[in-house]
Every structure is written in structure tokens, then in C-alpha cells.
Amino acid sequence: MHGIHIAADIVAKAKEQGKVKKILVEVGELANITKADLEKQLKNVADFEVEIIEKPAVIKCNCGYEGSPEIIERQHDLVIFKCPDCGNNAEVLEGDKVILKEVEVE
């Protein structure tokens, strides 16, 4: 259910710019919704073209590792991941958000 709210928020923000023709949305690999789920929800609420790109996640661990996380499990609105080097929790540097990147208006 939260997916429809995320999609509705994106559409509302886009429409604040005027009559929307197309949007570009960035979905982080560790965001609380997958690219496929967001695409499905946006098709239900948007009356304009939607392009979605996935941003790879980057983490930084206390062990010195910086790079892609090891994703252990993806639940409804939660992604569980760890450092692939040491197995500990790590700080997310990027790739955990949903961002409206561009709005093309008439």
C-alpha cells in the first residue's frame, strides 16, 4: 500500500511544475520500494510518460570497505544488507532514496 502513496507524492510534486509530459525518477537500490513496484504504481496514477532509473547503492564500513552492499533480504518496505567484506552493518552513502530528477512540462 505504501507504493501507491510514494507514486502519488511523485505525481503531485511533478504536477506542481505545470502540465507534465514526462518525468524521470531515480530509485536507489536500497530504497524502500523496488524499481518494478514503483513503475507499476506510477502507471496507475500518472497520465504522462514515466522513466525510472535505478541508482546502485554505495556503502562505507568501519572495516574500510566502500562499495556495493551485499543485499541479504528485501521485504515489503525494508532492505537488509551488510558489508560484503566483514559482514557488519555499514553506512549508506548513496542509493537509498527515491528522487524526482526531472519534470518535462508543455
All heavy atoms as an XYZ file, in Angstrom:
817
protein
N       0.814     -1.210      0.000
C       0.000      0.000      0.000
C       0.848      1.261      0.000
O       0.473      2.263     -0.564
C      -0.944     -0.041      1.210
C      -1.945      1.051      1.234
S      -3.130      0.829     -0.100
C      -4.280      2.084      0.310
N       2.031      1.187      0.627
C       2.862      2.386      0.677
C       3.344      2.800     -0.704
O       3.622      3.957     -0.952
C       4.033      2.188      1.638
C       5.194      1.466      1.058
N       5.180      0.117      0.785
C       6.413      1.910      0.693
C       6.333     -0.236      0.266
N       7.106      0.828      0.205
N       3.419      1.851     -1.655
C       3.867      2.150     -3.011
C       2.963      3.145     -3.707
O       3.437      4.039     -4.417
N       1.668      3.016     -3.524
C       0.729      3.943     -4.151
C       0.899      5.349     -3.572
O       0.769      6.340     -4.283
C      -0.732      3.446     -4.051
C      -1.648      4.230     -4.984
C      -1.246      3.516     -2.641
C      -1.426      3.916     -6.443
N       1.247      5.442     -2.288
C       1.473      6.756     -1.667
C       2.741      7.395     -2.206
O       2.762      8.603     -2.469
C       1.536      6.630     -0.147
C       0.244      6.190      0.477
N      -0.908      6.931      0.412
C      -0.073      5.066      1.141
C      -1.888      6.300      1.018
N      -1.415      5.149      1.472
N       3.786      6.604     -2.382
C       5.028      7.124     -2.955
C       4.764      7.629     -4.371
O       5.177      8.739     -4.741
C       6.128      6.041     -2.947
C       6.537      5.718     -1.511
C       7.344      6.500     -3.760
C       7.446      4.504     -1.382
N       4.059      6.842     -5.170
C       3.743      7.230     -6.544
C       2.879      8.489     -6.581
O       3.135      9.397     -7.380
C       3.045      6.080     -7.265
N       1.877      8.553     -5.728
C       1.002      9.731     -5.686
C       1.768     10.980     -5.297
O       1.537     12.065     -5.861
C      -0.155      9.487     -4.721
N       2.696     10.864     -4.363
C       3.526     12.008     -3.962
C       4.390     12.496     -5.120
O       4.541     13.698     -5.337
C       4.412     11.652     -2.770
C       3.648     11.559     -1.464
O       2.482     12.010     -1.409
O       4.218     11.018     -0.494
N       4.977     11.554     -5.853
C       5.814     11.922     -7.003
C       4.983     12.645     -8.057
O       5.394     13.688     -8.581
C       6.488     10.669     -7.603
C       7.550     10.142     -6.636
C       7.095     10.973     -8.969
C       8.096      8.776     -6.998
N       3.813     12.112     -8.357
C       2.936     12.739     -9.349
C       2.523     14.130     -8.898
O       2.537     15.084     -9.682
C       1.707     11.840     -9.637
C       0.646     12.591    -10.434
C       2.146     10.583    -10.370
N       2.169     14.284     -7.631
C       1.762     15.595     -7.114
C       2.904     16.603     -7.218
O       2.687     17.753     -7.642
C       1.304     15.463     -5.667
N       4.115     16.191     -6.855
C       5.274     17.095     -6.954
C       5.546     17.483     -8.397
O       5.875     18.633     -8.692
C       6.503     16.447     -6.333
C       6.457     16.418     -4.839
C       7.679     15.739     -4.249
C       7.508     15.620     -2.737
N       8.549     14.826     -2.128
N       5.415     16.523     -9.301
C       5.638     16.812    -10.715
C       4.611     17.806    -11.240
O       4.953     18.760    -11.949
C       5.594     15.521    -11.529
N       3.348     17.612    -10.869
C       2.275     18.476    -11.360
C       2.358     19.895    -10.812
O       1.748     20.807    -11.380
C       0.911     17.845    -11.069
C       0.636     16.650    -11.972
C      -0.759     16.085    -11.785
C      -1.026     15.005    -12.822
N      -2.390     14.487    -12.752
N       3.115     20.102     -9.746
C       3.338     21.464     -9.247
C       4.090     22.308    -10.274
O       4.048     23.536    -10.226
C       4.142     21.433     -7.939
C       3.377     20.901     -6.762
C       4.248     20.731     -5.523
O       5.453     21.061     -5.558
O       3.709     20.252     -4.501
N       4.776     21.648    -11.215
C       5.568     22.348    -12.221
C       4.749     22.788    -13.428
O       5.227     23.548    -14.262
C       6.723     21.449    -12.699
C       7.595     20.919    -11.591
C       8.243     22.020    -10.772
O       8.792     22.970    -11.320
N       8.166     21.896     -9.461
N       3.528     22.275    -13.568
C       2.677     22.604    -14.712
C       2.098     21.348    -15.322
O       2.010     20.310    -14.684
N       1.716     21.439    -16.609
C       1.152     20.285    -17.323
C       2.311     19.366    -17.715
O       3.096     19.655    -18.589
C       0.378     20.737    -18.555
C      -0.216     19.577    -19.319
C      -1.599     19.893    -19.840
C      -2.156     18.787    -20.695
N      -2.432     17.559    -20.006
N       2.371     18.229    -17.058
C       3.503     17.312    -17.182
C       3.384     16.452    -18.432
O       2.334     15.880    -18.705
C       3.616     16.405    -15.926
C       4.786     15.447    -16.055
C       3.736     17.248    -14.666
N       4.497     16.355    -19.177
C       4.591     15.451    -20.323
C       5.378     14.197    -19.954
O       5.062     13.112    -20.413
C       5.294     16.147    -21.488
C       4.480     17.234    -22.146
C       5.247     18.041    -23.159
C       5.979     17.211    -24.185
N       6.676     18.013    -25.204
N       6.411     14.367    -19.116
C       7.293     13.247    -18.793
C       8.046     13.551    -17.499
O       8.363     14.700    -17.214
C       8.301     13.036    -19.926
C       9.279     11.917    -19.691
C      10.252     11.793    -20.858
C      11.264     10.699    -20.573
N      12.241     10.553    -21.667
N       8.322     12.483    -16.736
C       9.167     12.618    -15.550
C      10.278     11.576    -15.587
O      10.146     10.525    -16.221
C       8.388     12.492    -14.223
C       7.724     11.118    -14.100
C       7.388     13.624    -14.069
C       7.124     10.840    -12.715
N      11.350     11.902    -14.902
C      12.455     10.974    -14.692
C      12.607     10.794    -13.190
O      12.771     11.774    -12.455
C      13.751     11.513    -15.286
C      15.016     10.708    -14.997
C      14.935      9.315    -15.621
C      16.246     11.447    -15.493
N      12.528      9.550    -12.747
C      12.613      9.231    -11.320
C      13.801      8.302    -11.103
O      14.007      7.356    -11.863
C      11.317      8.545    -10.829
C      11.408      8.207     -9.342
C      10.106      9.412    -11.107
N      14.562      8.599    -10.053
C      15.695      7.748     -9.671
C      15.303      6.956     -8.432
O      14.845      7.527     -7.447
C      16.905      8.627     -9.356
C      18.119      7.869     -8.899
C      19.246      8.809     -8.532
O      19.952      9.285     -9.450
O      19.382      9.103     -7.329
N      15.482      5.629     -8.508
C      15.163      4.751     -7.390
C      16.458      4.082     -6.946
O      17.099      3.386     -7.721
C      14.144      3.670     -7.780
C      13.858      2.749     -6.604
C      12.867      4.289     -8.280
N      16.821      4.321     -5.690
C      18.019      3.701     -5.159
C      17.844      2.210     -4.949
O      16.748      1.735     -4.646
N      18.932      1.498     -5.118
C      18.931      0.045     -4.936
C      18.458     -0.347     -3.540
O      17.854     -1.398     -3.353
C      20.352     -0.456     -5.181
C      20.564     -1.925     -5.046
C      22.008     -2.343     -5.288
O      22.919     -1.484     -5.254
O      22.220     -3.536     -5.493
N      18.708      0.513     -2.544
C      18.296      0.232     -1.167
C      17.058      1.019     -0.748
O      16.733      1.093      0.433
C      19.444      0.538     -0.198
C      20.722     -0.288     -0.385
C      21.796      0.172      0.595
C      20.445     -1.776     -0.225
N      16.349      1.614     -1.706
C      15.134      2.377     -1.389
C      14.064      1.430     -0.862
O      14.113      0.219     -1.072
C      14.630      3.103     -2.630
N      13.063      2.002     -0.209
C      12.002      1.180      0.386
C      10.947      0.730     -0.623
O       9.888      0.250     -0.248
C      11.357      1.900      1.563
C      10.692      3.192      1.168
O      10.765      3.612      0.026
N      10.048      3.835      2.118
N      11.256      0.864     -1.915
C      10.402      0.346     -2.981
C      11.316     -0.026     -4.151
O      12.313      0.651     -4.394
C       9.323      1.370     -3.404
C       8.308      0.734     -4.370
C       9.943      2.628     -3.986
C       7.070      1.585     -4.620
N      10.979     -1.094     -4.846
C      11.787     -1.503     -5.990
C      11.401     -0.696     -7.225
O      10.301     -0.130     -7.305
C      11.607     -2.992     -6.309
O      10.252     -3.210     -6.728
C      11.954     -3.868     -5.120
N      12.290     -0.693     -8.189
C      12.013     -0.024     -9.460
C      10.752     -0.603    -10.095
O       9.877      0.131    -10.555
C      13.208     -0.179    -10.397
C      12.988      0.409    -11.756
C      14.162      0.159    -12.675
C      13.840      0.652    -14.072
N      14.839      0.283    -15.055
N      10.624     -1.916    -10.109
C       9.461     -2.574    -10.726
C       8.161     -2.196    -10.011
O       7.145     -1.913    -10.669
C       9.647     -4.084    -10.715
N       8.183     -2.188     -8.687
C       6.973     -1.832     -7.929
C       6.586     -0.373     -8.157
O       5.405     -0.056     -8.322
C       7.155     -2.096     -6.437
C       7.124     -3.563     -6.090
O       6.648     -4.382     -6.913
O       7.586     -3.911     -4.983
N       7.583      0.517     -8.160
C       7.279      1.929     -8.377
C       6.738      2.153     -9.785
O       5.784      2.903     -9.979
C       8.515      2.800     -8.134
C       8.295      4.296     -8.303
C       7.204      4.806     -7.353
C       9.584      5.061     -8.087
N       7.330      1.487    -10.757
C       6.863      1.614    -12.132
C       5.400      1.184    -12.250
O       4.587      1.863    -12.877
C       7.751      0.765    -13.035
C       7.601      1.037    -14.508
C       8.718      0.397    -15.297
O       9.063     -0.769    -15.031
O       9.251      1.073    -16.184
N       5.066      0.082    -11.626
C       3.691     -0.424    -11.637
C       2.733      0.598    -11.002
O       1.663      0.885    -11.554
C       3.634     -1.749    -10.874
C       2.271     -2.363    -10.761
C       2.340     -3.645     -9.959
C       0.969     -4.146     -9.592
N       1.019     -5.266     -8.672
N       3.111      1.143     -9.860
C       2.251      2.106     -9.166
C       2.112      3.412     -9.949
O       1.029      3.993    -10.008
C       2.788      2.384     -7.763
C       2.769      1.182     -6.847
C       1.381      0.618     -6.624
O       0.378      1.309     -6.682
N       1.321     -0.679     -6.369
N       3.212      3.883    -10.542
C       3.139      5.128    -11.304
C       2.247      4.980    -12.538
O       1.555      5.928    -12.916
C       4.535      5.603    -11.711
C       5.318      6.301    -10.611
C       6.771      6.494    -11.004
C       4.678      7.639    -10.257
N       2.247      3.807    -13.147
C       1.364      3.586    -14.302
C      -0.100      3.708    -13.908
O      -0.937      4.071    -14.724
C       1.633      2.215    -14.925
C       2.903      2.182    -15.731
C       3.119      0.835    -16.374
C       4.409      0.844    -17.178
N       4.685     -0.422    -17.822
N      -0.403      3.423    -12.630
C      -1.787      3.522    -12.148
C      -2.223      4.958    -11.881
O      -3.421      5.240    -11.906
C      -1.965      2.703    -10.865
C      -1.915      1.216    -11.110
O      -2.242      0.741    -12.180
N      -1.467      0.478    -10.113
N      -1.283      5.854    -11.588
C      -1.676      7.207    -11.180
C      -1.189      8.324    -12.098
O      -1.695      9.439    -12.009
C      -1.227      7.510     -9.723
C      -1.935      6.605     -8.741
C       0.267      7.419     -9.571
N      -0.236      8.050    -12.969
C       0.306      9.099    -13.842
C      -0.364      9.064    -15.206
O      -0.556      8.002    -15.781
C       1.816      8.922    -13.992
N      -0.694     10.246    -15.712
C      -1.269     10.347    -17.054
C      -0.252     10.967    -18.016
O      -0.595     11.733    -18.899
C      -2.575     11.140    -17.025
C      -2.401     12.533    -16.431
O      -1.310     12.840    -15.920
O      -3.362     13.320    -16.504
N       1.022     10.641    -17.788
C       2.106     11.132    -18.609
C       3.208     10.069    -18.625
O       3.145      9.078    -17.907
C       2.648     12.462    -18.076
C       2.841     12.501    -16.580
C       3.952     11.918    -15.981
C       1.897     13.114    -15.772
C       4.122     11.936    -14.609
C       2.063     13.147    -14.395
C       3.179     12.560    -13.814
N       4.211     10.291    -19.460
C       5.306      9.324    -19.614
C       6.188      9.313    -18.361
O       6.481     10.351    -17.778
C       6.145      9.685    -20.836
C       7.200      8.664    -21.173
C       8.013      9.041    -22.395
O       7.597      9.928    -23.171
O       9.088      8.442    -22.564
N       6.605      8.113    -17.982
C       7.437      7.933    -16.796
C       8.684      7.145    -17.176
O       8.583      6.086    -17.784
C       6.677      7.184    -15.684
C       7.588      6.889    -14.507
C       5.446      7.964    -15.252
N       9.841      7.678    -16.807
C      11.097      6.948    -16.972
C      11.699      6.771    -15.583
O      11.784      7.727    -14.807
C      12.066      7.714    -17.864
C      13.371      6.977    -18.077
C      14.359      7.732    -18.964
O      13.983      8.759    -19.564
O      15.513      7.282    -19.038
N      12.120      5.546    -15.292
C      12.695      5.252    -13.979
C      14.072      4.640    -14.178
O      14.241      3.711    -14.968
C      11.802      4.275    -13.179
C      10.410      4.862    -12.985
C      12.443      3.967    -11.833
C       9.436      3.923    -12.319
N      15.039      5.174    -13.448
C      16.382      4.607    -13.463
C      16.722      4.135    -12.056
O      16.262      4.713    -11.072
C      17.439      5.615    -13.964
C      17.420      6.907    -13.136
C      17.254      5.909    -15.438
C      18.533      7.877    -13.448
N      17.487      3.058    -11.985
C      17.897      2.552    -10.682
C      19.319      3.014    -10.390
O      20.199      2.894    -11.232
C      17.827      1.030    -10.633
C      18.119      0.486     -9.244
C      17.898     -1.009     -9.137
O      18.422     -1.748     -9.988
O      17.198     -1.427     -8.205
N      19.512      3.555     -9.192
C      20.832      4.019     -8.765
C      21.451      2.944     -7.883
O      20.878      2.564     -6.865
C      20.723      5.322     -7.986
C      22.071      5.848     -7.521
C      21.945      7.249     -7.009
C      23.265      7.833     -6.619
N      24.094      8.218     -7.743
N      22.625      2.456     -8.250
C      23.303      1.469     -7.410
C      23.642      2.061     -6.038
O      23.943      3.247     -5.914
C      24.583      1.140     -8.178
C      24.318      1.586     -9.582
C      23.363      2.738     -9.476
N      23.585      1.231     -5.034
C      23.901      1.675     -3.675
C      25.410      1.655     -3.450
O      26.129      0.830     -4.028
C      23.218      0.765     -2.666
N      25.857      2.569     -2.606
C      27.248      2.607     -2.166
C      27.233      2.698     -0.647
O      26.530      3.539     -0.075
C      28.017      3.819     -2.758
C      29.440      3.867     -2.222
C      28.007      3.769     -4.279
N      27.997      1.816     -0.009
C      28.086      1.818      1.456
C      29.538      2.043      1.874
O      30.467      1.863      1.082
C      27.573      0.496      2.065
C      28.401     -0.699      1.577
C      26.089      0.314      1.779
C      28.163     -1.985      2.331
N      29.684      2.425      3.145
C      31.012      2.581      3.729
C      30.991      1.883      5.086
O      30.126      2.149      5.917
C      31.359      4.059      3.908
C      32.753      4.281      4.446
C      33.084      5.759      4.497
C      34.519      5.940      4.963
N      34.892      7.353      4.950
N      31.950      0.993      5.287
C      32.004      0.198      6.510
C      33.206      0.608      7.355
O      34.216      1.094      6.841
C      32.091     -1.283      6.149
S      32.025     -2.382      7.585
N      33.101      0.353      8.649
C      34.210      0.624      9.567
C      35.452     -0.203      9.256
O      36.562      0.151      9.649
C      33.785      0.382     11.016
C      32.839      1.440     11.518
O      32.826      2.566     11.021
N      32.016      1.088     12.490
N      35.290     -1.309      8.538
C      36.439     -2.146      8.183
C      37.272     -1.540      7.059
O      38.335     -2.043      6.727
C      35.997     -3.559      7.801
S      35.236     -3.695      6.161
N      36.748     -0.449      6.459
C      37.460      0.214      5.379
C      36.847     -0.010      4.008
O      37.210      0.654      3.042
N      35.904     -0.945      3.921
C      35.260     -1.227      2.641
C      34.367     -0.072      2.227
O      33.638      0.491      3.040
C      34.425     -2.508      2.731
C      33.631     -2.798      1.476
C      34.223     -3.438      0.396
C      32.303     -2.413      1.374
C      33.511     -3.699     -0.767
C      31.572     -2.672      0.219
C      32.183     -3.305     -0.846
O      31.466     -3.547     -1.992
N      34.416      0.273      0.946
C      33.482      1.229      0.367
C      33.103      0.708     -1.009
O      33.968      0.460     -1.848
C      34.101      2.621      0.253
C      33.106      3.666     -0.194
C      33.624      5.091     -0.104
O      34.342      5.403      0.870
O      33.315      5.876     -0.999
N      31.819      0.491     -1.215
C      31.351     -0.035     -2.492
C      29.942     -0.571     -2.377
O      29.156     -0.114     -1.544
N      29.621     -1.559     -3.189
C      28.277     -2.131     -3.231
C      28.010     -2.998     -2.008
O      28.886     -3.754     -1.581
C      28.111     -3.000     -4.478
O      28.232     -2.219     -5.636
N      26.796     -2.913     -1.473
C      26.437     -3.762     -0.330
C      26.087     -5.175     -0.782
O      25.804     -5.410     -1.959
C      25.197     -3.071      0.239
C      24.552     -2.469     -0.972
C      25.691     -2.031     -1.856
N      26.100     -6.080      0.165
C      25.562     -7.416     -0.072
C      24.131     -7.402      0.457
O      23.913     -7.280      1.665
C      26.378     -8.482      0.648
C      25.841     -9.882      0.430
C      26.632    -10.949      1.172
O      27.825    -10.749      1.437
O      26.017    -11.991      1.498
N      23.178     -7.515     -0.446
C      21.770     -7.496     -0.038
C      21.395     -8.904      0.410
O      21.531     -9.863     -0.340
C      20.865     -7.002     -1.168
C      21.216     -5.547     -1.499
C      19.390     -7.142     -0.794
C      20.474     -4.963     -2.672
N      20.945     -8.998      1.642
C      20.583    -10.277      2.240
C      19.123    -10.606      1.976
O      18.777    -11.726      1.636
C      20.850    -10.257      3.764
C      22.326     -9.978      4.030
C      20.397    -11.551      4.413
C      22.625     -9.611      5.463
N      18.269     -9.591      2.146
C      16.825     -9.814      2.010
C      16.140     -8.501      1.678
O      16.531     -7.447      2.148
C      16.281    -10.366      3.324
C      14.831    -10.743      3.292
C      14.351    -11.341      4.617
O      15.184    -11.657      5.479
O      13.138    -11.480      4.765
N      15.101     -8.608      0.852
C      14.267     -7.448      0.540
C      12.861     -7.789      0.976
O      12.271     -8.748      0.494
C      14.299     -7.139     -0.952
C      13.475     -5.916     -1.309
C      13.589     -5.560     -2.764
N      14.858     -4.999     -3.126
C      15.175     -3.702     -2.984
N      14.310     -2.867     -2.480
N      16.356     -3.273     -3.342
N      12.348     -7.014      1.937
C      10.992     -7.216      2.416
C      10.106     -6.132      1.835
O      10.547     -5.334      1.008
C      10.981     -7.201      3.938
C      11.780     -8.324      4.550
C      11.840     -8.264      6.062
O      11.280     -7.373      6.696
N      12.545     -9.215      6.648
N       8.864     -6.066      2.291
C       7.871     -5.146      1.740
C       8.402     -3.723      1.604
O       8.337     -3.130      0.548
C       6.603     -5.172      2.598
C       5.572     -4.187      2.188
N       4.927     -4.267      0.980
C       5.097     -3.087      2.805
C       4.083     -3.256      0.877
N       4.163     -2.534      1.968
N       8.921     -3.152      2.655
C       9.450     -1.788      2.591
C      10.780     -1.682      3.345
O      11.086     -0.655      3.931
C       8.437     -0.774      3.109
C       8.060     -0.993      4.559
O       8.462     -2.029      5.131
O       7.369     -0.135      5.128
N      11.567     -2.745      3.289
C      12.822     -2.803      4.032
C      13.834     -3.637      3.251
O      13.485     -4.691      2.718
C      12.575     -3.441      5.402
C      13.781     -3.705      6.282
C      14.374     -2.393      6.779
C      13.389     -4.596      7.442
N      15.067     -3.138      3.184
C      16.146     -3.882      2.545
C      17.194     -4.165      3.614
O      17.687     -3.252      4.272
C      16.778     -3.090      1.384
C      17.903     -3.892      0.737
C      15.731     -2.709      0.355
N      17.522     -5.433      3.787
C      18.533     -5.833      4.765
C      19.814     -6.117      3.998
O      19.821     -6.914      3.048
C      18.077     -7.073      5.561
C      16.763     -6.748      6.292
C      19.160     -7.513      6.538
C      16.099     -7.954      6.919
N      20.897     -5.456      4.397
C      22.161     -5.597      3.703
C      23.308     -5.597      4.706
O      23.132     -5.263      5.866
C      22.354     -4.460      2.697
C      22.452     -3.106      3.329
C      23.688     -2.559      3.648
C      21.314     -2.372      3.630
C      23.778     -1.310      4.247
C      21.392     -1.126      4.226
C      22.633     -0.596      4.536
N      24.492     -5.985      4.217
C      25.677     -5.986      5.066
C      26.906     -5.694      4.219
O      26.852     -5.716      2.984
C      25.832     -7.328      5.781
C      26.126     -8.495      4.847
C      26.269     -9.797      5.603
C      26.580    -10.946      4.638
N      26.807    -12.195      5.338
N      28.009     -5.463      4.895
C      29.286     -5.271      4.232
C      29.720     -6.622      3.650
O      29.758     -7.618      4.380
C      30.328     -4.766      5.227
S      32.011     -4.731      4.556
N      30.062     -6.684      2.365
C      30.465     -7.957      1.787
C      31.845     -8.432      2.258
O      32.162     -9.608      2.132
C      30.465     -7.694      0.280
C      30.591     -6.231      0.149
C      29.975     -5.632      1.378
N      32.642     -7.533      2.833
C      33.971     -7.918      3.312
C      33.952     -8.525      4.707
O      34.510     -9.586      4.939
C      34.936     -6.727      3.287
C      35.512     -6.456      1.907
O      35.176     -7.197      0.955
O      36.297     -5.501      1.768
N      33.281     -7.822      5.644
C      33.334     -8.274      7.038
C      31.994     -8.760      7.579
O      31.931     -9.357      8.645
C      33.891     -7.169      7.934
S      32.767     -5.765      8.147
N      30.896     -8.467      6.876
C      29.581     -8.915      7.306
C      28.887     -7.999      8.300
O      27.781     -8.294      8.731
N      29.514     -6.889      8.642
C      28.914     -5.961      9.600
C      27.961     -4.986      8.914
O      27.892     -4.908      7.689
C      30.007     -5.167     10.328
C      30.762     -6.014     11.321
O      30.210     -6.933     11.918
N      32.039     -5.713     11.504
N      27.241     -4.233      9.738
C      26.401     -3.154      9.232
C      27.308     -2.055      8.697
O      28.437     -1.894      9.147
C      25.516     -2.583     10.337
C      24.481     -3.579     10.800
O      24.022     -4.406     10.025
N      24.118     -3.513     12.063
N      26.793     -1.286      7.755
C      27.580     -0.220      7.154
C      26.696      0.994      6.914
O      25.478      0.891      6.879
C      28.188     -0.706      5.850
N      27.348      2.133      6.740
C      26.656      3.388      6.467
C      26.347      3.484      4.976
O      27.194      3.188      4.132
C      27.564      4.551      6.871
C      27.036      5.911      6.510
C      28.053      7.018      6.745
O      29.200      6.753      7.143
O      27.674      8.176      6.514
N      25.131      3.904      4.653
C      24.744      4.091      3.257
C      25.194      5.482      2.818
O      24.834      6.486      3.432
C      23.220      3.953      3.068
C      22.844      4.214      1.615
C      22.740      2.585      3.513
N      25.978      5.532      1.745
C      26.416      6.805      1.196
C      25.477      7.299      0.097
O      25.243      8.491     -0.038
C      27.845      6.700      0.640
C      28.928      6.320      1.644
C      30.280      6.214      0.950
C      28.996      7.323      2.793
N      24.964      6.375     -0.699
C      24.010      6.733     -1.754
C      23.246      5.498     -2.198
O      23.648      4.370     -1.927
C      24.705      7.403     -2.939
C      25.817      6.605     -3.555
C      26.579      7.395     -4.609
O      27.129      8.456     -4.294
O      26.609      6.920     -5.757
N      22.119      5.767     -2.874
C      21.326      4.666     -3.407
C      20.250      4.147     -2.487
O      19.830      3.001     -2.616
N      19.753      5.014     -1.585
C      18.692      4.571     -0.679
C      17.441      5.451     -0.740
O      16.578      5.361      0.102
C      19.198      4.508      0.761
C      19.619      5.863      1.312
O      19.924      6.779      0.511
O      19.651      6.008      2.547
N      17.346      6.276     -1.776
C      16.233      7.219     -1.865
C      15.480      7.079     -3.189
O      15.976      6.508     -4.147
C      16.758      8.645     -1.732
C      17.385      8.923     -0.377
C      17.860     10.341     -0.279
C      18.420     10.705      1.068
N      19.105      9.710      1.812
N      14.281      7.651     -3.218
C      13.506      7.811     -4.442
C      13.489      9.310     -4.719
O      13.045     10.093     -3.872
C      12.065      7.278     -4.280
C      11.248      7.541     -5.540
C      12.077      5.801     -3.932
N      13.995      9.706     -5.899
C      14.159     11.130     -6.204
C      13.518     11.466     -7.543
O      13.783     10.801     -8.550
C      15.661     11.504     -6.247
C      16.331     11.184     -4.919
C      15.831     12.974     -6.599
C      17.840     11.286     -4.946
N      12.685     12.488     -7.547
C      12.145     13.027     -8.786
C      13.243     13.893     -9.397
O      13.540     14.969     -8.889
C      10.881     13.844     -8.507
C      10.224     14.535     -9.698
C       9.806     13.529    -10.763
C       9.032     15.363     -9.231
N      13.879     13.400    -10.452
C      15.064     14.058    -11.024
C      14.711     15.131    -12.047
O      15.340     16.175    -12.082
C      15.986     13.030    -11.695
C      16.543     11.981    -10.768
C      17.571     12.549     -9.828
C      18.902     12.710    -10.513
N      19.975     13.130     -9.629
N      13.731     14.843    -12.901
C      13.378     15.790    -13.977
C      11.869     15.778    -14.216
O      11.233     14.733    -14.086
C      14.068     15.406    -15.289
C      15.563     15.520    -15.265
C      16.209     15.060    -16.563
O      15.501     14.946    -17.594
O      17.420     14.807    -16.552
N      11.366     16.941    -14.573
C       9.960     17.073    -14.961
C       9.922     17.842    -16.268
O      10.429     18.964    -16.346
C       9.140     17.825    -13.881
C       7.692     17.971    -14.334
C       9.235     17.140    -12.541
N       9.359     17.226    -17.290
C       9.196     17.898    -18.583
C       7.746     18.343    -18.690
O       6.831     17.528    -18.576
C       9.546     16.935    -19.714
C       9.531     17.554    -21.080
C       9.892     16.556    -22.179
O      10.747     15.688    -21.939
O       9.291     16.653    -23.259
N       7.554     19.638    -18.903
C       6.201     20.189    -18.982
C       5.951     20.759    -20.381
O       6.881     21.029    -21.141
C       5.961     21.280    -17.917
C       5.996     20.679    -16.528
C       6.942     22.406    -18.034
N       4.657     20.924    -20.688
C       4.288     21.501    -22.003
C       4.515     22.987    -22.006
O       4.422     23.664    -21.018
C       2.823     21.198    -22.296
C       2.581     19.749    -22.581
C       1.148     19.456    -22.942
O       0.314     20.370    -23.084
O       0.839     18.260    -23.090
